[in-house]
Amino acid sequence: MRKDELIVYRNCASRNLFSRMSRVMDHDLDRDDDAHIVQEVYECIAMLLDRAGRNGFYGNLWHCYLANILVNDENSYSRASEMRGGIQGTINEAVLHDIQIFKEYFDYDFTELMERLHIDALRYVLDYKPSGEGSKIYNTRIRDRICDLAQRFEQSESAEQMKDLLTQFYGEYGVGKFGLHKAFRVTHDSSGVYIDPILNIRHVYFRDLVGYERAKQKLIENTEAFVEGRPCNNVLLYGEAGTGKSSSIKAVANEFYSRGLRVIEIYRYQFQDLNDVISQIKNRGYKFILYMDDLSFEEFETEYKYLKAVIEGGLEKRPSNVLIYATSNRRHLIRESFSDRDGAEIGDKHHGDTVQEKLSLANRFGVSIYYGAPTYEEYQEIVLSLARRNGIAVDQEQLRKEATRWEMTNGGLSGRTAQQFINYLLGTELADPVAASGKTAENGGKGDGQ
């Protein structure tokens, strides 16, 4: 096999499983030293099965593995093609050279190897039936797309056809972690700043959030402008706790993922890493939202100064593919006291400057969207909507009474309280049918909360 001749995809050659499978394929079956290669085959089988469990792959696991490393390999071609599709230039000839080598791996027939070495266990990985568990790394749609791509590669009649399929994948989904995942978190250790995928993001969509139509529309319009490359603003979602601010951000991540939007969650104590994060994403083919949840500062906290410089005011212009969305229970983000307003604080000779300093951060968000606590009637409508969505069949009047009792002792009027009430019903209706008033949850599902 010609793994050492790879050019653009040369990093693939250094992967452990790829190298070991190459040695298996290069083995001369007419030689007598089969014992070592037999052990190598079994170890490769174990590695492929392990990857199938983590990735959720099925079918020909060897082909799924090859497809997986191709869609994850970040190189000059894949990064130029992400969210764009085909590109021009000599690089296409180099890529075609590499894909021809990969086609040889896809076309390799293991039949003789299985028969001569008596390794019937290879059939486990050549036609693998999954146990039913999902992927721990990819969402179902992406996992299925990779498995489907592997099958298409297997059926391809030429390297050119394989290259076209791979380029189409890059154009639709992108490449590597940014291409295959919706959301990310920032980590920092002694060796630097890293952007790591969040493997499980709640599948919330705007249609799942009851009410707040004007707030949702304002957020959607700004995000639409961002992904389409039109002028847009940083956004602050503020208001009462439990009203759907964070869920709206999750909905943004889910709704706009297919259009190249990615969300990176960053915490207040990580603001000093903002410039490093931006340097890693500014030249990629995606749109990135830096998401800051529950953003607020006490008077003695100064981390907000890093954020101010990034939003607007630093010498380096913020990249056009980066936007900041934040949620907060405070409109002005930084805690203020009455002394800030009347200048009574001892020692502060320029209290007007103090006030402006504290207001300046919130003012740098061009769009502010208010999420207020629902009225009693709106709260009841949220409860009824979530009950219908979860298949809870119960008299509406009785449901309203139970929902009212619940909110009076469990957090007051909010979408979060409504969802917690529905969760309570779903969890107790079979155990306590009297208290549940004859309710049934036909689909047994969990509602998408506020």
C-alpha positions as a Python dict, from the first residue, in 0.01 Angstrom:
ca = {
    (1, 'M'): (0, 0, 0),
    (2, 'R'): (119, 352, -79),
    (3, 'K'): (48, 544, 240),
    (4, 'D'): (397, 698, 235),
    (5, 'E'): (317, 861, -99),
    (6, 'L'): (32, 1071, 41),
    (7, 'I'): (82, 1446, -3),
    (8, 'V'): (-213, 1665, 99),
    (9, 'Y'): (-354, 1399, 332),
    (10, 'R'): (-13, 1298, 464),
    (11, 'N'): (-119, 1337, 827),
    (12, 'C'): (-349, 1039, 781),
    (13, 'A'): (-47, 815, 724),
    (14, 'S'): (74, 871, 1080),
    (15, 'R'): (-248, 746, 1240),
    (16, 'N'): (-191, 429, 1437),
    (17, 'L'): (-477, 218, 1301),
    (18, 'F'): (-416, 332, 944),
    (19, 'S'): (-50, 232, 968),
    (20, 'R'): (-127, -105, 1124),
    (21, 'M'): (-390, -191, 864),
    (22, 'S'): (-141, -92, 595),
    (23, 'R'): (106, -346, 735),
    (24, 'V'): (-166, -611, 727),
    (25, 'M'): (-246, -535, 364),
    (26, 'D'): (123, -536, 269),
    (27, 'H'): (183, -877, 425),
    (28, 'D'): (307, -1145, 185),
    (29, 'L'): (84, -1445, 245),
    (30, 'D'): (341, -1676, 86),
    (31, 'R'): (588, -1614, 367),
    (32, 'D'): (600, -1832, 679),
    (33, 'D'): (600, -1564, 949),
    (34, 'D'): (225, -1531, 977),
    (35, 'A'): (203, -1540, 1357),
    (36, 'H'): (288, -1174, 1403),
    (37, 'I'): (49, -1053, 1134),
    (38, 'V'): (-233, -1264, 1278),
    (39, 'Q'): (-191, -1086, 1610),
    (40, 'E'): (-186, -754, 1424),
    (41, 'V'): (-515, -836, 1250),
    (42, 'Y'): (-690, -917, 1577),
    (43, 'E'): (-566, -597, 1736),
    (44, 'C'): (-695, -400, 1437),
    (45, 'I'): (-1033, -574, 1468),
    (46, 'A'): (-1048, -472, 1835),
    (47, 'M'): (-962, -112, 1749),
    (48, 'L'): (-1227, -93, 1476),
    (49, 'L'): (-1493, -235, 1707),
    (50, 'D'): (-1397, 13, 1975),
    (51, 'R'): (-1433, 301, 1728),
    (52, 'A'): (-1768, 164, 1615),
    (53, 'G'): (-1889, 181, 1974),
    (54, 'R'): (-1774, 541, 2021),
    (55, 'N'): (-1871, 673, 1679),
    (56, 'G'): (-2186, 468, 1630),
    (57, 'F'): (-2063, 341, 1292),
    (58, 'Y'): (-2215, 45, 1111),
    (59, 'G'): (-2165, -152, 790),
    (60, 'N'): (-1803, -186, 676),
    (61, 'L'): (-1615, -42, 973),
    (62, 'W'): (-1286, -22, 785),
    (63, 'H'): (-1447, 192, 517),
    (64, 'C'): (-1622, 404, 782),
    (65, 'Y'): (-1286, 460, 949),
    (66, 'L'): (-1130, 573, 620),
    (67, 'A'): (-1422, 805, 547),
    (68, 'N'): (-1400, 944, 899),
    (69, 'I'): (-1032, 1037, 875),
    (70, 'L'): (-1093, 1200, 536),
    (71, 'V'): (-1376, 1421, 664),
    (72, 'N'): (-1173, 1515, 972),
    (73, 'D'): (-836, 1587, 811),
    (74, 'E'): (-776, 1962, 812),
    (75, 'N'): (-540, 2047, 528),
    (76, 'S'): (-503, 2319, 266),
    (77, 'Y'): (-767, 2165, 41),
    (78, 'S'): (-1031, 2066, 296),
    (79, 'R'): (-1016, 2402, 475),
    (80, 'A'): (-1040, 2594, 148),
    (81, 'S'): (-1342, 2382, 50),
    (82, 'E'): (-1530, 2398, 381),
    (83, 'M'): (-1880, 2543, 338),
    (84, 'R'): (-1783, 2646, -18),
    (85, 'G'): (-1733, 2331, -221),
    (86, 'G'): (-1486, 2291, -507),
    (87, 'I'): (-1193, 2526, -558),
    (88, 'Q'): (-955, 2594, -844),
    (89, 'G'): (-582, 2537, -880),
    (90, 'T'): (-309, 2276, -889),
    (91, 'I'): (-406, 2155, -542),
    (92, 'N'): (-684, 1954, -711),
    (93, 'E'): (-427, 1738, -890),
    (94, 'A'): (-243, 1667, -564),
    (95, 'V'): (-570, 1576, -393),
    (96, 'L'): (-668, 1346, -679),
    (97, 'H'): (-329, 1173, -642),
    (98, 'D'): (-406, 1110, -273),
    (99, 'I'): (-763, 996, -335),
    (100, 'Q'): (-634, 740, -584),
    (101, 'I'): (-429, 592, -298),
    (102, 'F'): (-733, 590, -71),
    (103, 'K'): (-932, 417, -341),
    (104, 'E'): (-679, 134, -331),
    (105, 'Y'): (-754, 98, 40),
    (106, 'F'): (-1127, 94, -28),
    (107, 'D'): (-1090, -163, -305),
    (108, 'Y'): (-872, -403, -105),
    (109, 'D'): (-1028, -750, -85),
    (110, 'F'): (-977, -922, 253),
    (111, 'T'): (-1110, -1259, 131),
    (112, 'E'): (-774, -1427, 69),
    (113, 'L'): (-631, -1289, 393),
    (114, 'M'): (-924, -1432, 591),
    (115, 'E'): (-895, -1772, 424),
    (116, 'R'): (-517, -1813, 431),
    (117, 'L'): (-479, -1693, 792),
    (118, 'H'): (-807, -1849, 913),
    (119, 'I'): (-929, -1519, 1060),
    (120, 'D'): (-1304, -1549, 1029),
    (121, 'A'): (-1341, -1270, 1288),
    (122, 'L'): (-1269, -1012, 1017),
    (123, 'R'): (-1630, -1049, 909),
    (124, 'Y'): (-1730, -869, 1230),
    (125, 'V'): (-1589, -544, 1100),
    (126, 'L'): (-1671, -588, 731),
    (127, 'D'): (-2046, -602, 791),
    (128, 'Y'): (-2112, -466, 1138),
    (129, 'K'): (-2462, -453, 1284),
    (130, 'P'): (-2491, -184, 1554),
    (131, 'S'): (-2627, -253, 1900),
    (132, 'G'): (-2874, 33, 1874),
    (133, 'E'): (-2677, 281, 2083),
    (134, 'G'): (-2609, 618, 1929),
    (135, 'S'): (-2279, 788, 1872),
    (136, 'K'): (-2089, 938, 2164),
    (137, 'I'): (-1910, 1174, 1925),
    (138, 'Y'): (-2148, 1274, 1645),
    (139, 'N'): (-2516, 1355, 1626),
    (140, 'T'): (-2718, 1095, 1440),
    (141, 'R'): (-2744, 1292, 1116),
    (142, 'I'): (-2367, 1341, 1085),
    (143, 'R'): (-2295, 980, 1188),
    (144, 'D'): (-2531, 852, 919),
    (145, 'R'): (-2381, 1090, 664),
    (146, 'I'): (-2031, 953, 729),
    (147, 'C'): (-2150, 592, 702),
    (148, 'D'): (-2334, 680, 381),
    (149, 'L'): (-2022, 850, 246),
    (150, 'A'): (-1822, 534, 317),
    (151, 'Q'): (-2071, 329, 114),
    (152, 'R'): (-2058, 578, -171),
    (153, 'F'): (-1678, 564, -170),
    (154, 'E'): (-1698, 185, -182),
    (155, 'Q'): (-1924, 202, -488),
    (156, 'S'): (-1724, 471, -668),
    (157, 'E'): (-1586, 366, -1002),
    (158, 'S'): (-1299, 616, -1006),
    (159, 'A'): (-1084, 838, -787),
    (160, 'E'): (-1240, 1140, -956),
    (161, 'Q'): (-1584, 1031, -836),
    (162, 'M'): (-1452, 979, -485),
    (163, 'K'): (-1295, 1324, -486),
    (164, 'D'): (-1621, 1485, -597),
    (165, 'L'): (-1811, 1311, -316),
    (166, 'L'): (-1557, 1424, -57),
    (167, 'T'): (-1557, 1781, -186),
    (168, 'Q'): (-1937, 1785, -175),
    (169, 'F'): (-1921, 1676, 190),
    (170, 'Y'): (-1679, 1959, 271),
    (171, 'G'): (-1913, 2202, 97),
    (172, 'E'): (-2218, 2087, 295),
    (173, 'Y'): (-2072, 2024, 639),
    (174, 'G'): (-1716, 2151, 648),
    (175, 'V'): (-1417, 1961, 784),
    (176, 'G'): (-1287, 1848, 1120),
    (177, 'K'): (-1432, 1948, 1455),
    (178, 'F'): (-1579, 2275, 1329),
    (179, 'G'): (-1746, 2102, 1038),
    (180, 'L'): (-1898, 1811, 1227),
    (181, 'H'): (-2009, 1974, 1553),
    (182, 'K'): (-2248, 2256, 1637),
    (183, 'A'): (-2117, 2384, 1967),
    (184, 'F'): (-1787, 2412, 2149),
    (185, 'R'): (-1630, 2510, 2480),
    (186, 'V'): (-1293, 2667, 2554),
    (187, 'T'): (-1027, 2492, 2761),
    (188, 'H'): (-691, 2623, 2872),
    (189, 'D'): (-389, 2436, 3001),
    (190, 'S'): (-16, 2492, 3021),
    (191, 'S'): (27, 2429, 2649),
    (192, 'G'): (-232, 2676, 2525),
    (193, 'V'): (-596, 2752, 2451),
    (194, 'Y'): (-816, 2487, 2289),
    (195, 'I'): (-1166, 2485, 2138),
    (196, 'D'): (-1325, 2149, 2216),
    (197, 'P'): (-1654, 2012, 2077),
    (198, 'I'): (-1958, 1980, 2300),
    (199, 'L'): (-2075, 1632, 2211),
    (200, 'N'): (-2434, 1659, 2332),
    (201, 'I'): (-2633, 1977, 2276),
    (202, 'R'): (-3002, 1981, 2355),
    (203, 'H'): (-3219, 1967, 2044),
    (204, 'V'): (-3417, 2285, 2105),
    (205, 'Y'): (-3568, 2476, 1814),
    (206, 'F'): (-3753, 2807, 1808),
    (207, 'R'): (-4083, 2628, 1750),
    (208, 'D'): (-4030, 2457, 2086),
    (209, 'L'): (-4017, 2788, 2276),
    (210, 'V'): (-4371, 2896, 2356),
    (211, 'G'): (-4434, 3270, 2343),
    (212, 'Y'): (-4176, 3550, 2312),
    (213, 'E'): (-4254, 3579, 1941),
    (214, 'R'): (-4115, 3932, 1902),
    (215, 'A'): (-3798, 3846, 2095),
    (216, 'K'): (-3740, 3531, 1888),
    (217, 'Q'): (-3804, 3713, 1561),
    (218, 'K'): (-3555, 3985, 1650),
    (219, 'L'): (-3291, 3723, 1732),
    (220, 'I'): (-3362, 3525, 1415),
    (221, 'E'): (-3340, 3835, 1194),
    (222, 'N'): (-3002, 3935, 1336),
    (223, 'T'): (-2868, 3580, 1301),
    (224, 'E'): (-3002, 3554, 946),
    (225, 'A'): (-2813, 3872, 856),
    (226, 'F'): (-2496, 3731, 1014),
    (227, 'V'): (-2493, 3399, 826),
    (228, 'E'): (-2576, 3577, 500),
    (229, 'G'): (-2288, 3822, 540),
    (230, 'R'): (-2508, 4129, 587),
    (231, 'P'): (-2453, 4397, 855),
    (232, 'C'): (-2555, 4272, 1200),
    (233, 'N'): (-2497, 4336, 1569),
    (234, 'N'): (-2376, 4170, 1884),
    (235, 'V'): (-2679, 4068, 2090),
    (236, 'L'): (-2763, 4085, 2461),
    (237, 'L'): (-3058, 3877, 2578),
    (238, 'Y'): (-3163, 4000, 2920),
    (239, 'G'): (-3455, 3963, 3157),
    (240, 'E'): (-3611, 3739, 3416),
    (241, 'A'): (-3460, 3402, 3507),
    (242, 'G'): (-3606, 3096, 3335),
    (243, 'T'): (-3767, 3283, 3046),
    (244, 'G'): (-3589, 3113, 2756),
    (245, 'K'): (-3276, 3320, 2697),
    (246, 'S'): (-3030, 3029, 2705),
    (247, 'S'): (-3273, 2801, 2519),
    (248, 'S'): (-3295, 3063, 2243),
    (249, 'I'): (-2917, 3039, 2197),
    (250, 'K'): (-2943, 2660, 2175),
    (251, 'A'): (-3214, 2708, 1913),
    (252, 'V'): (-2981, 2937, 1717),
    (253, 'A'): (-2714, 2665, 1718),
    (254, 'N'): (-2958, 2400, 1597),
    (255, 'E'): (-3148, 2610, 1342),
    (256, 'F'): (-2846, 2761, 1168),
    (257, 'Y'): (-2591, 2477, 1187),
    (258, 'S'): (-2661, 2362, 831),
    (259, 'R'): (-2586, 2715, 711),
    (260, 'G'): (-2237, 2717, 857),
    (261, 'L'): (-2304, 2870, 1201),
    (262, 'R'): (-2110, 2742, 1502),
    (263, 'V'): (-2145, 2846, 1868),
    (264, 'I'): (-1852, 2864, 2111),
    (265, 'E'): (-1941, 2894, 2479),
    (266, 'I'): (-1693, 3095, 2680),
    (267, 'Y'): (-1709, 3174, 3050),
    (268, 'R'): (-1630, 3498, 3226),
    (269, 'Y'): (-1303, 3374, 3374),
    (270, 'Q'): (-1187, 3285, 3020),
    (271, 'F'): (-1218, 3634, 2874),
    (272, 'Q'): (-841, 3673, 2881),
    (273, 'D'): (-836, 3392, 2620),
    (274, 'L'): (-1070, 3573, 2381),
    (275, 'N'): (-795, 3692, 2148),
    (276, 'D'): (-648, 3341, 2126),
    (277, 'V'): (-991, 3195, 2049),
    (278, 'I'): (-1058, 3451, 1778),
    (279, 'S'): (-718, 3391, 1620),
    (280, 'Q'): (-809, 3023, 1578),
    (281, 'I'): (-1142, 3086, 1404),
    (282, 'K'): (-1107, 3411, 1213),
    (283, 'N'): (-987, 3254, 886),
    (284, 'R'): (-1226, 2958, 881),
    (285, 'G'): (-1519, 2917, 644),
    (286, 'Y'): (-1782, 2924, 918),
    (287, 'K'): (-1968, 3192, 1111),
    (288, 'F'): (-1898, 3183, 1484),
    (289, 'I'): (-2103, 3312, 1773),
    (290, 'L'): (-1911, 3355, 2097),
    (291, 'Y'): (-2176, 3275, 2356),
    (292, 'M'): (-2156, 3408, 2712),
    (293, 'D'): (-2426, 3276, 2942),
    (294, 'D'): (-2545, 3454, 3256),
    (295, 'L'): (-2312, 3746, 3196),
    (296, 'S'): (-2281, 3989, 3486),
    (297, 'F'): (-2010, 4142, 3699),
    (298, 'E'): (-1977, 4268, 4053),
    (299, 'E'): (-1817, 4607, 4113),
    (300, 'F'): (-1482, 4458, 4207),
    (301, 'E'): (-1459, 4229, 3901),
    (302, 'T'): (-1263, 4359, 3603),
    (303, 'E'): (-1280, 4074, 3351),
    (304, 'Y'): (-1533, 4277, 3152),
    (305, 'K'): (-1250, 4502, 3030),
    (306, 'Y'): (-1122, 4214, 2812),
    (307, 'L'): (-1469, 4178, 2662),
    (308, 'K'): (-1506, 4550, 2593),
    (309, 'A'): (-1187, 4555, 2391),
    (310, 'V'): (-1294, 4256, 2183),
    (311, 'I'): (-1646, 4381, 2113),
    (312, 'E'): (-1539, 4724, 2001),
    (313, 'G'): (-1248, 4950, 2073),
    (314, 'G'): (-930, 4746, 2020),
    (315, 'L'): (-686, 4824, 1743),
    (316, 'E'): (-755, 4496, 1561),
    (317, 'K'): (-1090, 4483, 1385),
    (318, 'R'): (-1318, 4202, 1496),
    (319, 'P'): (-1334, 3939, 1217),
    (320, 'S'): (-1647, 3948, 1005),
    (321, 'N'): (-1718, 3582, 1084),
    (322, 'V'): (-1734, 3639, 1461),
    (323, 'L'): (-2027, 3776, 1662),
    (324, 'I'): (-2099, 3787, 2037),
    (325, 'Y'): (-2427, 3676, 2195),
    (326, 'A'): (-2472, 3704, 2572),
    (327, 'T'): (-2752, 3632, 2819),
    (328, 'S'): (-2796, 3805, 3150),
    (329, 'N'): (-3052, 3877, 3417),
    (330, 'R'): (-2913, 4231, 3429),
    (331, 'R'): (-2969, 4488, 3159),
    (332, 'H'): (-2651, 4682, 3241),
    (333, 'L'): (-2435, 4376, 3324),
    (334, 'I'): (-2217, 4547, 3587),
    (335, 'R'): (-2358, 4591, 3935),
    (336, 'E'): (-2439, 4952, 4018),
    (337, 'S'): (-2511, 5119, 4351),
    (338, 'F'): (-2710, 5433, 4431),
    (339, 'S'): (-2382, 5605, 4511),
    (340, 'D'): (-2285, 5564, 4143),
    (341, 'R'): (-2585, 5774, 4049),
    (342, 'D'): (-2571, 6050, 4312),
    (343, 'G'): (-2196, 6073, 4346),
    (344, 'A'): (-2208, 6003, 4717),
    (345, 'E'): (-1933, 5745, 4717),
    (346, 'I'): (-1646, 5878, 4922),
    (347, 'G'): (-1331, 5924, 4720),
    (348, 'D'): (-1493, 5915, 4375),
    (349, 'K'): (-1444, 6267, 4243),
    (350, 'H'): (-1567, 6177, 3894),
    (351, 'H'): (-1878, 5975, 3960),
    (352, 'G'): (-2007, 6048, 3609),
    (353, 'D'): (-1709, 5862, 3465),
    (354, 'T'): (-1785, 5571, 3697),
    (355, 'V'): (-2140, 5548, 3568),
    (356, 'Q'): (-2030, 5561, 3204),
    (357, 'E'): (-1766, 5295, 3263),
    (358, 'K'): (-2030, 5059, 3398),
    (359, 'L'): (-2279, 5131, 3121),
    (360, 'S'): (-2030, 5113, 2838),
    (361, 'L'): (-2018, 4731, 2822),
    (362, 'A'): (-2394, 4686, 2776),
    (363, 'N'): (-2399, 4972, 2526),
    (364, 'R'): (-2157, 4785, 2301),
    (365, 'F'): (-2425, 4526, 2226),
    (366, 'G'): (-2604, 4672, 1926),
    (367, 'V'): (-2919, 4466, 1986),
    (368, 'S'): (-3076, 4415, 2329),
    (369, 'I'): (-3369, 4174, 2354),
    (370, 'Y'): (-3589, 4162, 2663),
    (371, 'Y'): (-3730, 3835, 2798),
    (372, 'G'): (-3983, 3921, 3064),
    (373, 'A'): (-4161, 3687, 3303),
    (374, 'P'): (-4486, 3557, 3147),
    (375, 'T'): (-4821, 3670, 3273),
    (376, 'Y'): (-5040, 3418, 3452),
    (377, 'E'): (-5230, 3351, 3129),
    (378, 'E'): (-4907, 3311, 2930),
    (379, 'Y'): (-4769, 3072, 3192),
    (380, 'Q'): (-5081, 2860, 3165),
    (381, 'E'): (-5055, 2856, 2786),
    (382, 'I'): (-4694, 2738, 2812),
    (383, 'V'): (-4803, 2456, 3043),
    (384, 'L'): (-5085, 2349, 2810),
    (385, 'S'): (-4855, 2359, 2507),
    (386, 'L'): (-4587, 2149, 2678),
    (387, 'A'): (-4852, 1904, 2801),
    (388, 'R'): (-4982, 1854, 2446),
    (389, 'R'): (-4629, 1813, 2313),
    (390, 'N'): (-4557, 1542, 2570),
    (391, 'G'): (-4885, 1355, 2515),
    (392, 'I'): (-5023, 1429, 2862),
    (393, 'A'): (-5399, 1369, 2841),
    (394, 'V'): (-5573, 1544, 3131),
    (395, 'D'): (-5862, 1780, 3184),
    (396, 'Q'): (-5734, 2131, 3107),
    (397, 'E'): (-5899, 2290, 3408),
    (398, 'Q'): (-5741, 2038, 3641),
    (399, 'L'): (-5405, 2090, 3470),
    (400, 'R'): (-5433, 2465, 3520),
    (401, 'K'): (-5502, 2422, 3892),
    (402, 'E'): (-5209, 2185, 3937),
    (403, 'A'): (-4982, 2421, 3740),
    (404, 'T'): (-5085, 2714, 3961),
    (405, 'R'): (-5008, 2521, 4280),
    (406, 'W'): (-4673, 2422, 4134),
    (407, 'E'): (-4559, 2773, 4040),
    (408, 'M'): (-4657, 2914, 4380),
    (409, 'T'): (-4407, 2688, 4554),
    (410, 'N'): (-4150, 2623, 4279),
    (411, 'G'): (-4006, 2940, 4135),
    (412, 'G'): (-4298, 3153, 4021),
    (413, 'L'): (-4417, 3233, 3669),
    (414, 'S'): (-4160, 3132, 3406),
    (415, 'G'): (-4112, 2894, 3118),
    (416, 'R'): (-3858, 2702, 3324),
    (417, 'T'): (-4114, 2651, 3601),
    (418, 'A'): (-4365, 2527, 3344),
    (419, 'Q'): (-4114, 2275, 3206),
    (420, 'Q'): (-4025, 2158, 3557),
    (421, 'F'): (-4395, 2105, 3626),
    (422, 'I'): (-4430, 1894, 3311),
    (423, 'N'): (-4121, 1693, 3407),
    (424, 'Y'): (-4281, 1634, 3747),
    (425, 'L'): (-4599, 1503, 3585),
    (426, 'L'): (-4408, 1277, 3346),
    (427, 'G'): (-4207, 1135, 3633),
    (428, 'T'): (-4491, 1071, 3878),
    (429, 'E'): (-4806, 990, 3682),
    (430, 'L'): (-4758, 612, 3693),
    (431, 'A'): (-4632, 607, 4050),
    (432, 'D'): (-4910, 832, 4181),
    (433, 'P'): (-5210, 812, 3948),
    (434, 'V'): (-5443, 984, 4195),
    (435, 'A'): (-5227, 1294, 4226),
    (436, 'A'): (-5170, 1285, 3852),
    (437, 'S'): (-5549, 1307, 3797),
    (438, 'G'): (-5559, 1031, 3538),
    (439, 'K'): (-5291, 1179, 3311),
    (440, 'T'): (-5111, 967, 3052),
    (441, 'A'): (-4793, 1041, 2864),
    (442, 'E'): (-4849, 857, 2539),
    (443, 'N'): (-4506, 924, 2394),
    (444, 'G'): (-4314, 929, 2721),
    (445, 'G'): (-4095, 1202, 2577),
    (446, 'K'): (-3924, 1496, 2738),
    (447, 'G'): (-4039, 1838, 2630),
    (448, 'D'): (-3798, 2105, 2512),
    (449, 'G'): (-3802, 2356, 2793),
    (450, 'Q'): (-3787, 2729, 2816),
}
